[in-house]
Amino acid sequence: SPDADVRVRVRGGMSITGDNSPLYIVDGVQVENGLSAIAPQNIQTIDVLKDAAATSLYGSRAANGVVLITTKKGKSGKSKFHFTYQNGTNNNTIRDEQKTLNTDQYLQYYREGWVNAGNRAGSYDSLLTANGISRSTNTDWFDAVLRQGQYSQYNLNASGGNDKSTYFVSGSYYNSDAPTKGLNYDKATYRINISSELTKKLSFKGGFSGSFQQTSNFLGGSFFANPVRAMYRLAPWLPIYKSDGKTYELGYNNGYNPVAVIETTKRKAKTYNIAANASANYKITKGLTFEGSYAMDFNHAFSSTQYDPRVGNAIVAVGGTIQNYTQDITNWVATNILRYKVDLADDHKLEAFAGYEAQSRSDVDIEIAVNGIAPGTITAAGGSSPTLTTGTGTANRLVSKFFNTNYSFKDLYFISGSLREDASSRFAKNFRKATFWSVGAGWNISNEKFYNVSWLSELKLRGSYGYTGNQGIDNFESFGLYGAGSDYNLQSGLAQNQLANDNLTWEKNIPLNIGLDFSMLKGRLSGSLEWYTR
């Protein structure tokens, strides 16, 4: 499906029951929707942080690794405009030998089986007639469900600035019709990045971005209503339409004619995203700076599914179904950091920073479903029998304090250390706070005087060890909860649906990593060797 999210796992999954997705940071801002809201043309670099020392800045949020994405920025000079257009096709990867047989081929094999079972060959045609099988019907279900897909992509950006201020503005649009009929996807994005040196001591950076995504699809999985499943399972002598050539034939596959499913089921999902960030950097004195940043990310999602009352035995029985779902996610994070950098003589360099960070996320969702749809109805208001009316509201908070230091000697030896305290609202009252740490060291072998390997231009040995935690669980899992729905005698009722767990605490990990970085052929080829435990 063209709207499928990119799934990333950094060094496999660590948690058995919790979330194993990495943390996505775009221009220093955590985002909830990963890569889906970013136009690929706007990405400058992507870096993946894996070991304890590298992820220590992000604390418990980085338990499954960090994907750092830097988008393009403006450069001083004349304004530049850049436009790209791409158009192409995409096809399914099913080979002819993977497709099912046609009617003649099927009946030939069935005839051989009929005769081999001891039956007379002359009685085979009467068997076909008795079972309503016509040799003249030869439906290619693969052709009925699949098509040649196509896509188009447009991207326009402008950038420029002067010695004090720069800007980068971009917009993009992507459209895709998948090789499976009924699967369509549209995405539009925009992004604005600005930076300005207001004074010799004070500088500012900001960004504003947004996206709109729309997709239409059908039910997947091992269900009769899945057209892709049906095209492998339905016999070629089954017709798509009745003899009039217009009315769907629904006498097989539990009433789910795959062509009827594609043409009558209306599944639309829309997602809107708005994100903004701003940061300021103030040079207090030589080597000492203060950084303050604030970022907000808002997502609104709406999906509507309309099941035609004529298609599918289960849907026909209830007179059609309409399902609507709405979700709003608001996420914000504020960070304050004090940095200090000093050169202790020519050969010694020391960097350190300390900070405080607060993050909040809230989720609100509403879901309704109704049966008995009036003809021509496209909203849930046209249903006569509500079957589901539910909604939830939830939130969580994370407050962190952290310290990090890095020391280097002659660009040969490196030592780093970090200490961080995270307090998460997701855990039991007495176990919300936890302290995590990491240490790291590196040796730049290629900078040693004794090093004399001309074909290997860079060789660096590094290692790290730490203690990290994971808070990737649902909200309120430590609480004893009651849920609605236990009604009796037309009176609403509550019943306990979750027992309290006063000892619920962080999922902890102790990662060890040893790596060797190398570069050869004058930097044309580079790589690393890693050994790690999690």
PAMARLUM-975315 format. One record per residue (C-alpha): residue number from 0; chain; x, y, z. Coordinates in nm, 2 decimals, padded with zeros to 4 digits. Example, Ala and Ser with C-alpha at 12.3 -4.5 7.8 and 13.67 -1.06 7.14 Angstrom:
% PAMARLUM-975315
{0,'A',{01.23,-00.45,00.78}}
{1,'A',{01.37,-00.11,00.71}}
END
This chain:
% PAMARLUM-975315
{0,'A',{00.00,00.00,00.00}}
{1,'A',{00.15,00.34,-00.09}}
{2,'A',{00.05,00.49,00.24}}
{3,'A',{00.23,00.23,00.45}}
{4,'A',{00.46,00.38,00.72}}
{5,'A',{00.83,00.32,00.71}}
{6,'A',{00.91,00.06,00.99}}
{7,'A',{01.25,00.10,01.15}}
{8,'A',{01.41,-00.13,01.40}}
{9,'A',{01.75,-00.04,01.54}}
{10,'A',{01.94,-00.35,01.63}}
{11,'A',{01.62,-00.55,01.65}}
{12,'A',{01.35,-00.54,01.91}}
{13,'A',{01.44,-00.50,02.28}}
{14,'A',{01.10,-00.50,02.45}}
{15,'A',{00.87,-00.80,02.46}}
{16,'A',{00.55,-00.61,02.54}}
{17,'A',{00.65,-00.24,02.49}}
{18,'A',{00.71,-00.03,02.19}}
{19,'A',{01.02,-00.10,01.98}}
{20,'A',{01.01,00.20,01.75}}
{21,'A',{01.30,00.44,01.75}}
{22,'A',{01.28,00.80,01.84}}
{23,'A',{01.25,01.04,01.54}}
{24,'A',{01.41,01.38,01.57}}
{25,'A',{01.37,01.63,01.28}}
{26,'A',{01.58,01.94,01.31}}
{27,'A',{01.61,01.88,01.69}}
{28,'A',{01.23,01.83,01.73}}
{29,'A',{01.07,01.50,01.83}}
{30,'A',{00.79,01.40,01.58}}
{31,'A',{00.51,01.15,01.62}}
{32,'A',{00.46,01.04,01.26}}
{33,'A',{00.82,00.93,01.17}}
{34,'A',{00.91,00.99,00.81}}
{35,'A',{00.55,01.01,00.66}}
{36,'A',{00.51,01.38,00.69}}
{37,'A',{00.85,01.47,00.53}}
{38,'A',{00.91,01.51,00.16}}
{39,'A',{01.23,01.31,00.08}}
{40,'A',{01.36,01.59,-00.13}}
{41,'A',{01.38,01.81,00.18}}
{42,'A',{01.61,01.57,00.37}}
{43,'A',{01.97,01.68,00.40}}
{44,'A',{02.10,01.40,00.61}}
{45,'A',{01.98,01.09,00.81}}
{46,'A',{02.19,00.96,01.10}}
{47,'A',{02.10,00.66,01.32}}
{48,'A',{02.22,00.66,01.69}}
{49,'A',{02.26,00.31,01.84}}
{50,'A',{02.48,00.28,02.14}}
{51,'A',{02.43,00.42,02.49}}
{52,'A',{02.68,00.70,02.46}}
{53,'A',{02.53,00.83,02.14}}
{54,'A',{02.16,00.81,02.26}}
{55,'A',{02.23,00.94,02.61}}
{56,'A',{02.11,01.30,02.53}}
{57,'A',{01.76,01.17,02.46}}
{58,'A',{01.72,00.95,02.77}}
{59,'A',{01.44,00.69,02.80}}
{60,'A',{01.29,00.81,02.47}}
{61,'A',{01.60,00.67,02.29}}
{62,'A',{01.58,00.32,02.44}}
{63,'A',{01.52,00.18,02.09}}
{64,'A',{01.77,00.41,01.91}}
{65,'A',{01.74,00.75,01.75}}
{66,'A',{01.68,00.85,01.39}}
{67,'A',{01.82,01.20,01.34}}
{68,'A',{01.69,01.38,01.03}}
{69,'A',{01.82,01.72,00.92}}
{70,'A',{01.63,01.91,00.66}}
{71,'A',{01.78,02.15,00.41}}
{72,'A',{01.85,02.50,00.52}}
{73,'A',{01.90,02.83,00.33}}
{74,'A',{02.25,02.96,00.25}}
{75,'A',{02.36,03.32,00.21}}
{76,'A',{02.36,03.46,-00.14}}
{77,'A',{02.11,03.51,-00.42}}
{78,'A',{01.77,03.35,-00.40}}
{79,'A',{01.76,03.01,-00.57}}
{80,'A',{01.46,02.82,-00.69}}
{81,'A',{01.45,02.45,-00.76}}
{82,'A',{01.17,02.25,-00.92}}
{83,'A',{01.16,01.88,-00.98}}
{84,'A',{00.89,01.66,-01.13}}
{85,'A',{00.89,01.28,-01.14}}
{86,'A',{00.64,01.05,-01.30}}
{87,'A',{00.65,00.67,-01.33}}
{88,'A',{00.47,00.34,-01.31}}
{89,'A',{00.48,00.06,-01.07}}
{90,'A',{00.36,-00.30,-01.11}}
{91,'A',{00.30,-00.60,-00.90}}
{92,'A',{00.57,-00.86,-00.87}}
{93,'A',{00.35,-01.16,-00.94}}
{94,'A',{00.50,-01.38,-01.21}}
{95,'A',{00.27,-01.57,-01.45}}
{96,'A',{00.36,-01.90,-01.30}}
{97,'A',{00.24,-01.77,-00.96}}
{98,'A',{-00.11,-01.70,-01.10}}
{99,'A',{-00.40,-01.95,-01.08}}
{100,'A',{-00.52,-02.16,-01.38}}
{101,'A',{-00.78,-02.05,-01.63}}
{102,'A',{-01.11,-02.23,-01.68}}
{103,'A',{-00.98,-02.48,-01.94}}
{104,'A',{-00.68,-02.57,-01.74}}
{105,'A',{-00.87,-02.62,-01.42}}
{106,'A',{-01.13,-02.84,-01.58}}
{107,'A',{-00.87,-03.05,-01.75}}
{108,'A',{-00.71,-03.13,-01.42}}
{109,'A',{-01.05,-03.19,-01.26}}
{110,'A',{-01.14,-03.43,-01.54}}
{111,'A',{-00.83,-03.63,-01.49}}
{112,'A',{-00.90,-03.66,-01.13}}
{113,'A',{-01.26,-03.76,-01.20}}
{114,'A',{-01.15,-04.04,-01.43}}
{115,'A',{-00.87,-04.15,-01.20}}
{116,'A',{-01.13,-04.19,-00.92}}
{117,'A',{-01.30,-04.46,-01.13}}
{118,'A',{-01.57,-04.25,-01.29}}
{119,'A',{-01.67,-04.26,-01.66}}
{120,'A',{-01.52,-03.98,-01.87}}
{121,'A',{-01.86,-03.93,-02.05}}
{122,'A',{-02.03,-03.83,-01.72}}
{123,'A',{-01.79,-03.54,-01.66}}
{124,'A',{-01.98,-03.29,-01.86}}
{125,'A',{-02.31,-03.37,-01.68}}
{126,'A',{-02.12,-03.32,-01.35}}
{127,'A',{-02.02,-02.97,-01.46}}
{128,'A',{-02.37,-02.88,-01.57}}
{129,'A',{-02.51,-03.01,-01.24}}
{130,'A',{-02.28,-02.78,-01.05}}
{131,'A',{-02.35,-02.48,-01.26}}
{132,'A',{-02.00,-02.46,-01.41}}
{133,'A',{-01.98,-02.31,-01.76}}
{134,'A',{-01.68,-02.35,-01.99}}
{135,'A',{-01.76,-02.02,-02.16}}
{136,'A',{-01.69,-01.82,-01.84}}
{137,'A',{-01.32,-01.75,-01.79}}
{138,'A',{-01.27,-01.48,-01.53}}
{139,'A',{-00.91,-01.35,-01.48}}
{140,'A',{-00.94,-01.25,-01.12}}
{141,'A',{-00.58,-01.11,-01.12}}
{142,'A',{-00.68,-00.88,-01.40}}
{143,'A',{-01.00,-00.79,-01.22}}
{144,'A',{-00.82,-00.69,-00.90}}
{145,'A',{-00.48,-00.56,-01.02}}
{146,'A',{-00.38,-00.28,-01.26}}
{147,'A',{-00.07,-00.09,-01.37}}
{148,'A',{00.00,00.15,-01.09}}
{149,'A',{00.14,00.50,-01.15}}
{150,'A',{00.27,00.79,-00.95}}
{151,'A',{00.36,01.15,-00.99}}
{152,'A',{00.56,01.38,-00.77}}
{153,'A',{00.62,01.76,-00.76}}
{154,'A',{00.86,01.95,-00.55}}
{155,'A',{00.94,02.33,-00.54}}
{156,'A',{01.17,02.50,-00.30}}
{157,'A',{01.33,02.84,-00.27}}
{158,'A',{01.63,02.94,-00.05}}
{159,'A',{01.86,03.23,00.01}}
{160,'A',{01.96,03.50,00.25}}
{161,'A',{02.26,03.71,00.36}}
{162,'A',{02.54,03.69,00.62}}
{163,'A',{02.29,03.75,00.90}}
{164,'A',{01.97,03.56,00.80}}
{165,'A',{01.88,03.27,00.57}}
{166,'A',{01.56,03.10,00.47}}
{167,'A',{01.44,02.78,00.30}}
{168,'A',{01.08,02.73,00.18}}
{169,'A',{00.95,02.42,00.01}}
{170,'A',{00.63,02.26,-00.10}}
{171,'A',{00.56,01.91,-00.25}}
{172,'A',{00.28,01.70,-00.38}}
{173,'A',{00.28,01.32,-00.43}}
{174,'A',{00.01,01.11,-00.59}}
{175,'A',{00.01,00.73,-00.62}}
{176,'A',{-00.24,00.48,-00.76}}
{177,'A',{-00.12,00.14,-00.64}}
{178,'A',{-00.10,-00.17,-00.86}}
{179,'A',{-00.41,-00.30,-00.67}}
{180,'A',{-00.73,-00.14,-00.77}}
{181,'A',{-00.89,00.08,-00.50}}
{182,'A',{-00.57,00.17,-00.34}}
{183,'A',{-00.49,00.54,-00.39}}
{184,'A',{-00.27,00.79,-00.19}}
{185,'A',{-00.22,01.16,-00.19}}
{186,'A',{00.03,01.36,00.01}}
{187,'A',{00.10,01.74,00.02}}
{188,'A',{00.37,01.89,00.25}}
{189,'A',{00.52,02.23,00.31}}
{190,'A',{00.82,02.34,00.52}}
{191,'A',{00.97,02.68,00.62}}
{192,'A',{01.32,02.70,00.79}}
{193,'A',{01.46,03.03,00.89}}
{194,'A',{01.77,03.14,01.09}}
{195,'A',{01.89,03.48,01.20}}
{196,'A',{02.19,03.63,01.38}}
{197,'A',{02.01,03.91,01.57}}
{198,'A',{02.32,04.03,01.75}}
{199,'A',{02.68,03.91,01.80}}
{200,'A',{02.56,03.72,02.11}}
{201,'A',{02.20,03.63,02.02}}
{202,'A',{02.09,03.41,01.73}}
{203,'A',{01.75,03.25,01.64}}
{204,'A',{01.63,02.95,01.44}}
{205,'A',{01.27,02.85,01.37}}
{206,'A',{01.07,02.62,01.15}}
{207,'A',{00.72,02.56,01.05}}
{208,'A',{00.59,02.26,00.86}}
{209,'A',{00.27,02.08,00.78}}
{210,'A',{00.13,01.79,00.57}}
{211,'A',{-00.19,01.65,00.44}}
{212,'A',{-00.23,01.28,00.36}}
{213,'A',{-00.53,01.10,00.21}}
{214,'A',{-00.57,00.73,00.14}}
{215,'A',{-00.84,00.50,00.02}}
{216,'A',{-00.81,00.12,00.06}}
{217,'A',{-01.00,-00.19,00.16}}
{218,'A',{-00.99,-00.45,00.44}}
{219,'A',{-00.68,-00.67,00.43}}
{220,'A',{-00.59,-00.98,00.61}}
{221,'A',{-00.74,-01.33,00.59}}
{222,'A',{-01.10,-01.21,00.53}}
{223,'A',{-01.35,-01.28,00.26}}
{224,'A',{-01.37,-00.90,00.20}}
{225,'A',{-01.00,-00.89,00.10}}
{226,'A',{-00.99,-00.87,-00.28}}
{227,'A',{-00.62,-00.98,-00.29}}
{228,'A',{-00.71,-01.29,-00.09}}
{229,'A',{-01.01,-01.36,-00.32}}
{230,'A',{-00.81,-01.34,-00.64}}
{231,'A',{-00.61,-01.64,-00.54}}
{232,'A',{-00.90,-01.84,-00.41}}
{233,'A',{-01.19,-01.79,-00.65}}
{234,'A',{-01.24,-02.02,-00.94}}
{235,'A',{-01.22,-01.87,-01.29}}
{236,'A',{-01.56,-02.00,-01.40}}
{237,'A',{-01.73,-01.77,-01.14}}
{238,'A',{-01.86,-01.46,-01.32}}
{239,'A',{-01.82,-01.10,-01.20}}
{240,'A',{-02.16,-00.99,-01.32}}
{241,'A',{-02.49,-01.15,-01.38}}
{242,'A',{-02.62,-01.21,-01.73}}
{243,'A',{-02.72,-00.84,-01.76}}
{244,'A',{-02.36,-00.74,-01.74}}
{245,'A',{-02.43,-00.48,-01.48}}
{246,'A',{-02.55,-00.65,-01.16}}
{247,'A',{-02.28,-00.80,-00.94}}
{248,'A',{-02.29,-01.18,-00.89}}
{249,'A',{-02.28,-01.23,-00.52}}
{250,'A',{-02.35,-01.60,-00.49}}
{251,'A',{-02.00,-01.70,-00.38}}
{252,'A',{-01.72,-01.60,-00.13}}
{253,'A',{-01.98,-01.52,00.13}}
{254,'A',{-02.12,-01.25,-00.09}}
{255,'A',{-01.79,-01.06,-00.12}}
{256,'A',{-01.74,-01.03,-00.50}}
{257,'A',{-01.39,-00.87,-00.50}}
{258,'A',{-01.48,-00.63,-00.78}}
{259,'A',{-01.80,-00.53,-00.60}}
{260,'A',{-01.59,-00.48,-00.28}}
{261,'A',{-01.35,-00.25,-00.46}}
{262,'A',{-01.61,-00.05,-00.64}}
{263,'A',{-01.87,-00.01,-00.36}}
{264,'A',{-01.67,00.00,-00.04}}
{265,'A',{-01.56,00.36,00.04}}
{266,'A',{-01.27,00.38,00.28}}
{267,'A',{-01.12,00.72,00.32}}
{268,'A',{-00.86,00.83,00.57}}
{269,'A',{-00.72,01.18,00.61}}
{270,'A',{-00.44,01.30,00.83}}
{271,'A',{-00.34,01.66,00.90}}
{272,'A',{-00.02,01.76,01.06}}
{273,'A',{00.11,02.09,01.18}}
{274,'A',{00.45,02.13,01.35}}
{275,'A',{00.64,02.44,01.47}}
{276,'A',{00.97,02.49,01.65}}
{277,'A',{01.18,02.79,01.77}}
{278,'A',{01.51,02.81,01.95}}
{279,'A',{01.74,03.08,02.07}}
{280,'A',{02.11,03.07,02.14}}
{281,'A',{02.27,03.33,02.37}}
{282,'A',{02.65,03.36,02.42}}
{283,'A',{02.69,03.46,02.79}}
{284,'A',{03.06,03.48,02.78}}
{285,'A',{03.35,03.31,02.60}}
{286,'A',{03.28,02.94,02.59}}
{287,'A',{02.95,02.96,02.78}}
{288,'A',{02.62,02.96,02.59}}
{289,'A',{02.25,02.92,02.68}}
{290,'A',{02.01,02.74,02.44}}
{291,'A',{01.63,02.75,02.48}}
{292,'A',{01.39,02.57,02.25}}
{293,'A',{01.02,02.49,02.22}}
{294,'A',{00.85,02.27,01.97}}
{295,'A',{00.49,02.16,01.91}}
{296,'A',{00.35,01.89,01.69}}
{297,'A',{-00.03,01.85,01.62}}
{298,'A',{-00.19,01.56,01.43}}
{299,'A',{-00.56,01.53,01.34}}
{300,'A',{-00.68,01.20,01.18}}
{301,'A',{-01.02,01.11,01.04}}
{302,'A',{-01.13,00.80,00.87}}
{303,'A',{-01.47,00.69,00.73}}
{304,'A',{-01.56,00.35,00.60}}
{305,'A',{-01.89,00.28,00.42}}
{306,'A',{-01.99,-00.08,00.36}}
{307,'A',{-02.25,-00.11,00.09}}
{308,'A',{-02.57,-00.29,00.21}}
{309,'A',{-02.58,-00.50,-00.11}}
{310,'A',{-02.23,-00.66,-00.08}}
{311,'A',{-02.12,-00.93,00.17}}
{312,'A',{-02.35,-01.16,00.36}}
{313,'A',{-02.26,-01.01,00.70}}
{314,'A',{-02.31,-00.66,00.58}}
{315,'A',{-02.64,-00.74,00.40}}
{316,'A',{-02.77,-00.89,00.72}}
{317,'A',{-02.74,-00.56,00.91}}
{318,'A',{-02.84,-00.33,00.62}}
{319,'A',{-02.50,-00.18,00.56}}
{320,'A',{-02.25,-00.02,00.79}}
{321,'A',{-02.07,00.31,00.84}}
{322,'A',{-01.77,00.35,01.07}}
{323,'A',{-01.61,00.69,01.16}}
{324,'A',{-01.30,00.75,01.36}}
{325,'A',{-01.14,01.07,01.47}}
{326,'A',{-00.81,01.12,01.67}}
{327,'A',{-00.62,01.43,01.78}}
{328,'A',{-00.27,01.41,01.91}}
{329,'A',{-00.09,01.71,02.06}}
{330,'A',{00.27,01.69,02.16}}
{331,'A',{00.50,01.96,02.29}}
{332,'A',{00.85,01.97,02.43}}
{333,'A',{01.05,02.25,02.59}}
{334,'A',{01.43,02.23,02.65}}
{335,'A',{01.68,02.45,02.82}}
{336,'A',{02.05,02.38,02.80}}
{337,'A',{02.36,02.55,02.94}}
{338,'A',{02.68,02.47,02.74}}
{339,'A',{03.04,02.52,02.83}}
{340,'A',{03.34,02.47,02.59}}
{341,'A',{03.70,02.53,02.67}}
{342,'A',{04.04,02.45,02.54}}
{343,'A',{04.28,02.35,02.82}}
{344,'A',{04.61,02.43,02.66}}
{345,'A',{04.66,02.33,02.29}}
{346,'A',{04.61,01.96,02.34}}
{347,'A',{04.32,01.93,02.58}}
{348,'A',{03.95,02.01,02.49}}
{349,'A',{03.66,01.99,02.72}}
{350,'A',{03.29,02.03,02.65}}
{351,'A',{03.00,02.00,02.89}}
{352,'A',{02.63,02.08,02.91}}
{353,'A',{02.35,02.05,03.15}}
{354,'A',{01.98,02.08,03.08}}
{355,'A',{01.62,02.05,03.18}}
{356,'A',{01.34,01.93,02.96}}
{357,'A',{00.97,01.88,02.99}}
{358,'A',{00.75,01.70,02.74}}
{359,'A',{00.37,01.64,02.72}}
{360,'A',{00.15,01.44,02.49}}
{361,'A',{-00.23,01.42,02.49}}
{362,'A',{-00.46,01.20,02.28}}
{363,'A',{-00.83,01.23,02.22}}
{364,'A',{-01.03,00.99,02.00}}
{365,'A',{-01.39,00.92,01.91}}
{366,'A',{-01.53,00.62,01.72}}
{367,'A',{-01.88,00.55,01.61}}
{368,'A',{-02.04,00.27,01.40}}
{369,'A',{-02.40,00.24,01.28}}
{370,'A',{-02.60,-00.03,01.08}}
{371,'A',{-02.91,00.00,00.87}}
{372,'A',{-02.80,00.26,00.63}}
{373,'A',{-03.06,00.46,00.44}}
{374,'A',{-03.02,00.47,00.06}}
{375,'A',{-02.78,00.74,-00.06}}
{376,'A',{-02.65,00.80,00.29}}
{377,'A',{-02.29,00.89,00.33}}
{378,'A',{-02.27,00.99,00.70}}
{379,'A',{-02.33,00.80,01.02}}
{380,'A',{-02.65,01.01,01.08}}
{381,'A',{-02.82,00.80,00.82}}
{382,'A',{-02.79,00.48,01.02}}
{383,'A',{-03.08,00.34,01.21}}
{384,'A',{-02.89,00.12,01.46}}
{385,'A',{-02.58,00.25,01.65}}
{386,'A',{-02.35,-00.04,01.73}}
{387,'A',{-02.05,00.15,01.87}}
{388,'A',{-02.02,00.49,02.03}}
{389,'A',{-01.70,00.53,02.23}}
{390,'A',{-01.43,00.79,02.30}}
{391,'A',{-01.12,00.82,02.51}}
{392,'A',{-00.89,01.10,02.63}}
{393,'A',{-00.54,01.03,02.77}}
{394,'A',{-00.22,01.21,02.83}}
{395,'A',{00.13,01.16,02.97}}
{396,'A',{00.42,01.37,03.09}}
{397,'A',{00.80,01.33,03.09}}
{398,'A',{01.03,01.56,03.29}}
{399,'A',{01.41,01.52,03.26}}
{400,'A',{01.74,01.66,03.40}}
{401,'A',{02.06,01.57,03.23}}
{402,'A',{02.44,01.63,03.22}}
{403,'A',{02.69,01.54,02.96}}
{404,'A',{03.06,01.59,02.92}}
{405,'A',{03.32,01.52,02.65}}
{406,'A',{03.70,01.53,02.67}}
{407,'A',{03.96,01.49,02.40}}
{408,'A',{04.34,01.49,02.39}}
{409,'A',{04.53,01.58,02.07}}
{410,'A',{04.23,01.45,01.86}}
{411,'A',{04.37,01.10,01.96}}
{412,'A',{04.18,01.00,02.27}}
{413,'A',{03.82,01.07,02.36}}
{414,'A',{03.62,01.02,02.68}}
{415,'A',{03.25,01.09,02.73}}
{416,'A',{03.00,01.05,03.01}}
{417,'A',{02.64,01.13,03.08}}
{418,'A',{02.39,01.13,03.36}}
{419,'A',{02.02,01.17,03.32}}
{420,'A',{01.71,01.15,03.54}}
{421,'A',{01.37,01.09,03.38}}
{422,'A',{01.04,01.11,03.55}}
{423,'A',{00.75,00.95,03.36}}
{424,'A',{00.38,00.97,03.45}}
{425,'A',{00.33,00.62,03.30}}
{426,'A',{00.46,00.43,03.59}}
{427,'A',{00.35,00.37,03.95}}
{428,'A',{00.37,00.66,04.19}}
{429,'A',{00.68,00.54,04.37}}
{430,'A',{00.87,00.43,04.06}}
{431,'A',{00.82,00.72,03.82}}
{432,'A',{01.18,00.85,03.85}}
{433,'A',{01.48,00.66,03.73}}
{434,'A',{01.85,00.76,03.67}}
{435,'A',{02.04,00.65,03.36}}
{436,'A',{02.40,00.69,03.27}}
{437,'A',{02.66,00.61,03.00}}
{438,'A',{03.03,00.62,02.95}}
{439,'A',{03.22,00.61,02.62}}
{440,'A',{03.58,00.62,02.50}}
{441,'A',{03.75,00.64,02.16}}
{442,'A',{04.10,00.60,02.01}}
{443,'A',{04.18,00.77,01.68}}
{444,'A',{04.45,00.52,01.57}}
{445,'A',{04.51,00.68,01.23}}
{446,'A',{04.63,01.00,01.40}}
{447,'A',{04.90,00.83,01.59}}
{448,'A',{05.26,00.90,01.49}}
{449,'A',{05.34,00.53,01.44}}
{450,'A',{05.04,00.48,01.21}}
{451,'A',{05.16,00.43,00.85}}
{452,'A',{04.89,00.25,00.65}}
{453,'A',{04.85,00.46,00.33}}
{454,'A',{04.55,00.27,00.19}}
{455,'A',{04.36,00.30,00.51}}
{456,'A',{04.32,00.67,00.57}}
{457,'A',{04.11,00.65,00.88}}
{458,'A',{04.09,00.40,01.17}}
{459,'A',{03.91,00.46,01.49}}
{460,'A',{03.83,00.23,01.78}}
{461,'A',{03.55,00.32,02.02}}
{462,'A',{03.34,00.17,02.29}}
{463,'A',{03.05,00.26,02.52}}
{464,'A',{02.86,00.11,02.82}}
{465,'A',{02.55,00.24,02.98}}
{466,'A',{02.22,00.19,03.17}}
{467,'A',{01.91,00.29,02.98}}
{468,'A',{01.53,00.26,03.03}}
{469,'A',{01.22,00.22,02.82}}
{470,'A',{00.88,00.38,02.89}}
{471,'A',{00.71,00.25,02.58}}
{472,'A',{00.39,00.13,02.74}}
{473,'A',{00.03,00.26,02.74}}
{474,'A',{-00.08,00.54,02.98}}
{475,'A',{-00.23,00.44,03.32}}
{476,'A',{-00.11,00.08,03.31}}
{477,'A',{-00.02,00.10,03.68}}
{478,'A',{-00.38,00.21,03.78}}
{479,'A',{-00.68,00.00,03.87}}
{480,'A',{-00.93,00.10,03.60}}
{481,'A',{-01.30,00.07,03.55}}
{482,'A',{-01.47,00.07,03.21}}
{483,'A',{-01.82,00.16,03.09}}
{484,'A',{-02.04,-00.09,02.91}}
{485,'A',{-02.16,-00.32,03.19}}
{486,'A',{-02.52,-00.20,03.16}}
{487,'A',{-02.81,-00.37,03.35}}
{488,'A',{-03.18,-00.32,03.32}}
{489,'A',{-03.14,-00.01,03.10}}
{490,'A',{-02.90,00.15,03.36}}
{491,'A',{-02.54,00.23,03.27}}
{492,'A',{-02.28,00.04,03.47}}
{493,'A',{-01.91,00.03,03.53}}
{494,'A',{-01.69,-00.28,03.59}}
{495,'A',{-01.32,-00.32,03.67}}
{496,'A',{-01.12,-00.40,03.36}}
{497,'A',{-00.76,-00.36,03.49}}
{498,'A',{-00.60,-00.44,03.83}}
{499,'A',{-00.37,-00.19,03.99}}
{500,'A',{00.01,-00.26,03.97}}
{501,'A',{00.18,-00.04,04.23}}
{502,'A',{00.52,-00.19,04.14}}
{503,'A',{00.52,-00.11,03.76}}
{504,'A',{00.85,00.05,03.68}}
{505,'A',{01.09,00.11,03.40}}
{506,'A',{01.20,-00.16,03.16}}
{507,'A',{01.58,-00.14,03.19}}
{508,'A',{01.86,-00.23,02.95}}
{509,'A',{02.24,-00.24,02.99}}
{510,'A',{02.40,-00.20,02.64}}
{511,'A',{02.76,-00.26,02.56}}
{512,'A',{02.91,-00.15,02.23}}
{513,'A',{03.25,-00.18,02.07}}
{514,'A',{03.30,-00.04,01.72}}
{515,'A',{03.58,00.01,01.46}}
{516,'A',{03.54,00.29,01.20}}
{517,'A',{03.75,00.29,00.89}}
{518,'A',{03.79,00.48,00.57}}
{519,'A',{03.99,00.39,00.26}}
{520,'A',{04.05,00.49,-00.10}}
{521,'A',{04.09,00.86,00.01}}
{522,'A',{03.75,00.85,00.17}}
{523,'A',{03.56,00.70,-00.12}}
{524,'A',{03.48,00.39,00.09}}
{525,'A',{03.40,00.40,00.46}}
{526,'A',{03.23,00.17,00.70}}
{527,'A',{03.22,00.03,01.06}}
{528,'A',{03.24,-00.30,01.24}}
{529,'A',{03.02,-00.33,01.55}}
{530,'A',{02.99,-00.58,01.84}}
{531,'A',{02.72,-00.51,02.09}}
{532,'A',{02.49,-00.66,02.35}}
{533,'A',{02.15,-00.53,02.46}}
END
